[in-house]
Amino acid sequence: MSALVKASETVDLSRYSGAEKAAIVLMSLGEEAKKIWATLEEEEIKEVSQAMAALGVVPSVVVEAVVQEFVSRMSGAGAVMGSLDQTQRMLASVLPKEKLDGLMDEIRGPAGRNIWDKLANVNEAVLASYLKNEYPQTVAVVLAKVRPEHAAKVLGELPEDFAAECMLRMLGMEPVQREILDKIETTLRTEFMSNLSRSSKRDSHELMADIFNNFDRQTEARFINALESKNRDSADRIKALMFVFEDLGKLDSGGIQTLLRAVDKNDLALALKGASDTLRTLFFSNMSERGGKILKEDMAGMGPVRLKDVDAAQTRMVAAAKDLSARGEILLSDGKSDDELIY
């Protein structure tokens, strides 16, 4: 009996999907896989490369069982490693840079494996706010591609007449041509998801504003004063970009309630001890009467608190709000204009 048959009999390959097995074969072939990559459709490349990036270490015995005709070559090579870097290096030889960059962005994306998976993790109100400005036919295509339960929530957030028009388009929808779907995916990726998860090429003032957001009040004031004495324009830009605790007052009711569910109750009580009356009122107005009463009692029971502790609690709440914003669950205003929203 050959070594190949022995390996295939002792290894359970049922845990590996077809895409994962294909990824193992292609990684094993290395540079020799160029011609195979070139024959695959874009969707096939996406599926296989996503599987490759997530594989991690594949034991050599599994490699031998999967890569049948190349067992003699791979049995001496041992294990192969599937990683983002390995995937990018292999795809670079068969895909143009623009297409490769878009594909790798999808693979690395924090909200899912592809654009439709990512949309499924975007809050329905945020997605509806974007889609209501699109053509009904485009919205119909998008809603037909996401999970039915998510599509239902998004439709519920759209204006009634517009939602009805979108549903009619969905009912009469024919198979969507590949080039049209590609265009919609590209638009979603470049115009929506890129805003939702902020570009990695950040302005240096934005980065510095984030650093200042994590200072306590005394340290923040000390460094702002020092920077103003050297470069007032930069200091002013940083102050304009900073998102501070009081900026939570710009959240709508839904955002406040989402934040309330996400933050530690002790942090909430401490943070509101040092908040303005206006911000306190906003938070209490978005709580149940009983919840508000309990929180007020907790705050009163604390007695005097150190400013350092209040600052730390407020910083943690701001961090929680930014995390919710990055996941598309709330909208934060960055203060650049009264109407502009960032994600």
C-alpha positions in Angstrom: 0.0 0.0 0.0 1.4 3.4 -0.9 2.3 6.1 1.6 -0.4 8.3 0.0 -3.2 5.8 0.8 -2.0 5.3 4.3 -2.0 9.0 5.0 -5.5 9.5 3.5 -6.9 6.7 5.6 -5.5 8.0 8.9 -6.3 11.6 8.5 -9.9 12.9 8.8 -10.2 15.6 6.1 -13.9 16.2 6.8 -13.0 19.3 8.9 -11.5 21.0 5.8 -13.7 22.7 3.3 -13.1 22.5 -0.4 -11.7 26.0 -0.4 -9.3 25.1 2.4 -8.1 22.0 0.6 -7.6 24.0 -2.6 -5.6 26.5 -0.5 -3.3 23.7 0.8 -2.7 22.5 -2.7 -1.8 26.0 -4.0 0.4 26.7 -1.1 2.2 23.4 -1.6 2.8 24.2 -5.3 4.2 27.7 -4.4 5.4 29.6 -7.5 4.2 26.7 -9.7 0.6 27.6 -8.9 0.7 30.8 -11.0 -1.1 29.2 -13.9 -3.8 27.7 -11.7 -4.5 31.1 -10.0 -4.8 32.7 -13.5 -7.6 30.3 -14.5 -9.8 31.0 -11.4 -12.7 33.3 -11.4 -12.5 36.3 -9.1 -15.1 34.9 -6.6 -13.1 31.6 -6.6 -9.9 33.6 -5.9 -11.6 35.4 -3.0 -12.9 32.2 -1.5 -9.6 30.3 -1.7 -7.4 33.2 -0.6 -9.7 33.9 2.4 -9.4 30.3 3.4 -5.6 30.4 2.9 -5.2 33.5 5.1 -7.1 31.8 7.9 -5.5 28.3 7.7 -2.5 28.8 10.1 -0.3 25.7 10.4 -1.3 22.7 8.4 0.4 19.5 9.6 2.5 17.6 7.0 0.3 14.5 7.3 -2.7 16.5 6.2 -0.7 18.1 3.4 0.2 14.6 2.2 -3.5 13.4 2.3 -4.8 16.5 0.5 -2.1 17.0 -2.1 -2.2 13.5 -3.5 -0.1 13.7 -6.7 2.6 15.8 -4.9 3.0 13.6 -1.8 6.6 12.7 -2.6 7.6 16.4 -2.8 5.6 17.5 0.3 6.5 14.6 2.6 10.0 16.0 3.0 8.9 19.6 3.2 6.9 19.2 6.3 4.2 21.6 7.2 3.1 24.7 5.3 1.9 28.0 6.9 -1.1 29.9 5.7 -1.0 33.6 6.6 -1.9 37.0 5.3 1.6 37.7 4.2 1.9 34.4 2.4 -1.4 34.9 0.7 -0.5 38.4 -0.4 2.9 37.3 -1.8 1.3 34.5 -3.9 -1.5 36.6 -5.2 0.8 39.5 -6.1 2.2 37.5 -9.0 -1.3 36.9 -10.6 -3.4 39.9 -9.7 -3.0 43.6 -10.6 -2.1 45.8 -7.6 -5.4 47.6 -7.4 -7.4 44.3 -7.4 -5.0 42.7 -4.9 -5.2 45.6 -2.5 -9.0 45.5 -2.6 -9.0 41.7 -2.0 -6.6 41.9 0.9 -8.6 44.7 2.5 -11.6 42.3 2.4 -9.6 39.5 3.9 -8.2 41.7 6.7 -11.5 43.4 7.3 -12.6 43.3 10.9 -16.3 42.9 10.3 -16.4 39.8 8.0 -14.8 37.7 5.2 -16.3 39.8 2.3 -18.3 42.9 1.7 -21.6 41.2 2.3 -20.4 39.6 5.6 -19.2 43.0 6.7 -22.6 44.7 5.9 -24.2 42.0 8.1 -22.3 43.4 11.0 -23.2 47.1 10.4 -26.0 48.5 12.5 -29.2 48.6 10.5 -29.8 52.3 11.2 -26.3 53.2 9.9 -26.7 51.1 6.8 -30.2 52.5 6.1 -28.9 56.0 6.5 -26.5 55.3 3.7 -28.9 53.3 1.4 -31.7 55.9 1.5 -29.7 58.1 -0.8 -29.2 55.3 -3.4 -31.4 54.2 -6.2 -34.1 51.7 -5.2 -32.7 49.1 -7.6 -29.3 49.3 -6.0 -30.8 49.0 -2.5 -32.8 46.0 -3.7 -29.6 44.3 -4.8 -27.9 45.0 -1.5 -30.8 43.7 0.6 -31.1 40.6 -1.5 -27.4 39.8 -0.7 -27.5 40.3 3.0 -29.2 37.9 5.5 -33.0 38.1 5.5 -33.2 39.1 9.2 -30.7 42.0 8.6 -32.6 43.1 5.5 -35.8 43.2 7.5 -34.2 45.5 10.1 -32.8 47.8 7.4 -36.1 48.1 5.6 -37.7 49.0 8.9 -35.3 52.0 9.2 -35.9 53.3 5.6 -38.7 55.8 4.8 -41.9 53.9 4.2 -42.5 54.8 0.6 -38.9 54.3 -0.3 -38.8 50.9 1.4 -42.0 49.8 -0.5 -40.3 50.8 -3.8 -37.2 48.7 -2.9 -39.4 45.7 -2.0 -41.2 46.0 -5.4 -37.8 46.0 -7.1 -36.7 42.9 -5.1 -39.9 41.1 -6.1 -39.3 41.7 -9.8 -35.5 41.2 -9.7 -33.8 39.1 -12.3 -30.3 37.6 -11.9 -27.8 40.5 -11.5 -25.1 40.7 -14.1 -21.6 40.2 -12.7 -20.3 43.5 -13.8 -23.2 45.4 -12.1 -22.7 43.4 -8.9 -18.9 44.2 -9.0 -19.7 47.9 -9.4 -22.0 47.8 -6.4 -19.5 45.9 -4.3 -16.7 48.4 -5.3 -18.9 51.4 -4.4 -19.9 49.9 -1.0 -16.2 49.1 -0.3 -14.8 52.5 -1.3 -17.6 54.9 -0.3 -19.2 53.2 2.7 -17.0 50.7 4.4 -13.9 52.8 4.0 -15.6 55.6 5.9 -17.0 53.1 8.4 -13.7 51.7 9.4 -11.5 54.8 8.8 -8.5 54.7 6.5 -5.2 53.4 8.0 -3.5 56.4 6.4 -4.3 58.8 9.1 -3.5 62.5 9.3 -0.8 63.1 11.9 -3.1 65.6 13.7 -5.8 63.0 14.0 -3.3 60.5 15.5 -2.1 63.2 18.0 -5.7 64.1 18.9 -6.3 60.5 19.8 -3.2 60.6 22.0 -4.4 63.8 23.7 -7.8 62.1 24.3 -6.1 59.6 26.6 -4.3 62.2 28.7 -5.8 63.3 32.1 -6.9 66.9 32.2 -3.8 68.3 33.8 -1.5 66.5 31.4 -3.6 67.5 28.4 -3.6 71.2 29.4 0.2 71.1 30.0 1.0 69.7 26.6 -1.6 71.8 24.8 0.0 74.9 26.3 3.4 73.7 25.4 2.4 73.1 21.8 0.6 76.4 21.5 3.8 78.2 22.4 5.6 76.4 19.5 2.9 75.9 16.9 -0.5 77.5 17.6 -2.0 76.3 14.3 -1.2 72.6 15.1 -2.5 73.0 18.6 -5.8 74.5 17.3 -6.2 71.6 14.8 -5.6 69.0 17.5 -8.2 70.6 19.8 -10.7 70.7 17.0 -10.1 67.0 16.2 -10.2 65.8 19.8 -13.3 63.9 20.9 -13.8 64.5 24.6 -16.4 63.3 27.1 -18.7 66.3 26.7 -18.9 65.5 22.9 -21.0 62.5 23.9 -23.8 65.1 24.2 -23.9 65.1 20.4 -25.1 61.5 20.3 -28.8 60.9 19.4 -31.1 59.0 21.8 -30.3 55.6 20.1 -26.6 56.2 20.4 -26.9 57.2 24.1 -28.9 54.0 24.9 -26.5 51.8 23.0 -23.6 53.3 24.9 -25.4 52.9 28.2 -25.7 49.2 27.5 -22.0 48.9 26.8 -20.4 50.8 29.6 -19.6 49.6 33.1 -22.2 51.0 35.6 -19.5 52.1 38.0 -17.7 54.0 35.2 -21.0 55.6 34.3 -21.6 56.9 37.8 -18.1 58.2 38.2 -18.0 59.8 34.8 -21.3 61.6 35.3 -20.1 63.0 38.7 -17.8 65.2 36.7 -20.2 65.9 33.8 -22.1 69.1 33.0 -25.7 69.3 34.1 -26.7 69.2 30.4 -24.9 66.0 29.7 -26.2 64.4 33.0 -29.8 65.3 32.0 -29.3 63.8 28.5 -28.1 60.5 30.0 -30.8 60.3 32.6 -33.5 61.2 30.0 -32.5 58.0 28.1 -32.8 55.7 31.1 -35.8 54.2 32.7 -37.2 56.0 35.7 -36.0 53.2 38.0 -32.5 53.0 36.3 -32.1 56.7 36.7 -33.1 56.7 40.3 -30.6 53.9 41.1 -27.8 55.7 39.3 -28.4 58.9 41.1 -28.4 57.0 44.4 -25.1 55.4 43.5 -23.6 58.8 42.6 -24.7 60.3 45.9 -23.4 57.4 47.8 -19.9 57.9 46.4 -19.4 61.1 48.2 -16.4 63.2 47.1 -14.4 61.5 44.3 -10.9 62.2 43.0 -10.7 64.1 39.7 -8.2 61.5 38.5 -10.8 58.8 38.9 -13.4 60.8 37.1 -11.1 61.5 34.2 -10.2 57.8 33.9 -13.9 56.8 33.9 -14.7 59.4 31.3 -11.8 58.2 29.1 -13.1 54.7 29.3 -16.6 55.8 28.2 -15.1 57.8 25.3 -13.1 54.7 24.3 -16.3 52.6 24.5 -18.1 55.1 22.3 -15.3 55.0 19.7 -15.4 51.2 19.7 -19.1 51.2 19.1 -18.6 53.8 16.3 -15.9 51.6 14.6 -18.4 48.7 14.6 -21.1 50.9 13.0 -23.4 50.7 16.0 -23.5 54.5 16.8 -22.6 57.7 14.9 -20.1 60.1 16.3 -19.7 63.7 15.3 -16.1 64.8 15.1 -16.7 68.5 15.5 -15.4 69.5 12.0 -18.9 70.8 11.1 -22.3 70.8 12.6 -23.7 68.4 10.1 -20.8 66.1 9.1 -20.8 62.6 10.4 -17.9 60.2 10.7 -17.8 56.5 11.3 
